[in-house]
Amino acid sequence: MKTPTQTNAIDFDSAKLQRLGFGQPSPLAQRPVGLAQLRQQLGLQLQTSLEPQRILGLFFREVQRLVPLDAMVYQHTPSDLRLEFGLRGHHSVSYSLSHEGEPMGELVFRRNQRFNDQEQGNLESLLSSLLYPMRNALLYRAATRSALRDPLTDTGNRIAMDQTLQREIEMARRHTQPLSLLMLDIDHFKRINDNHGHSAGDEVLKAVAAAIKGQLRNVDMVFRFGGEEFLILLSNTGRDAAAMIGERLRHATQTHDYRVDGQPIELTVSLGCSTLLPGESSDSLLRRADSALYVAKREGRNRLAMAG
């Protein structure tokens, strides 16, 4: 059975702001006594955070004082952000948010009864309180992500790796789950730079990063560890499973079609794998993966070696 959906677009330009009650009196805002008060309260509350989850959670909770809801879903693809609150309902009304032509994601309200015109009007009026807090939160999120990303390969950088690795180790211990690392190095990468130029080397790095990410689960994380080295963090993954993933990555990167000026480039990678030991530090885990990578290179490259 197809879910009934009411779709709307909210463009926060000056004309729409007036229609929603800014710049001129709005009969809709005057009719329900609680609407203006709620919008004022939201305007204050939502500006207390730069975390999208907290802002939207507050919004979802407060809106229900005026319009009963079963669920709310927010998605902003450019930020890789999807947040869900509550349970799914049979009926939905969705709003595409934008400001001065800049997309700000889609917000979907759900419940088991259809939304009437007054309720939709209330939602639209309350959405105006969400505009600037969410815009600031998205800008902050983009700046934070940029500071933690390698601009060339769009993988995590060393700062992100240090933060994430420590957090994942603590979580693995807390939940008594395995954790493994793969350290991947492009074999003879210097030859690519020497023979084809650094711009070709950059393209190869981007292609290798894409090939790695294409083989991993959403929960797995990739970081650029050095010039041509990548570190792959495998959550809830033991030694044997990590070895299988490592071999899959080796094969995927080797069979990828690399070309410079139309000419193919043969490329292989070497990998070292380590699995977290009881009481082991992040430095020790990294050192063992690096030592295993050294063994893989020493034994002829284009292979995976496991840490002892």
C-alpha angles and dihedrals in degrees: 000000000000115000112241108243132189111197125198136170123221115197110182097213121135095269093053092045088057091048089052092054105274118123095010136041114274120212089207092056092049097048102065107053093211099050100078092042092049092048090051092049092048090051089059100038098047093055092062094081143042093200112105092209093054094044094050093042090055091046093050092049097046097043090060089067086073107019118032112231136181097195146356128203126192125189131180109173098191089059093043086236127150121161128179129193127186128350130314119267132200095241127051141182119198134198128197106214123210140158123204089341094310113125112234100182137265126288120199124191118200137190141142096257126062118258114246124216095262092051091050089049090051091050092050091050092049091047088067087069090057096054105085098032090053093043090053091045092051092048090049091047091050092049092048093048090048091054090053099043132085102236095213102049101021090231126124117283129225093274091054091045094054092049095044097044093054091047093049092049091053091048092047090054094044093052096032091237128145123254127194138187130209118197111198126193128185108237116240092352091160089066090059091053093044096046102035107019135254094280089061089048090054091052090051091051091052091048093049091049090051091048091051094048091048091062099048138085120249090253093056117092132211126204133181101237100180142337097310099357127103129190120211117199113206113197119208090003125133130207099274095045091047090053090053091050090048092054090048091053092047091053094044094052093045095051095044114113108245116184136176117191087345094306118119120240120208112222137177134177136212124215139197121198132200131176122209115263124208109282093002120152125229090248091055092048090052093046092053092050090049092049090051089050089053089053091051090053094045091052094055108287126249090083145092123246125193124220116241 
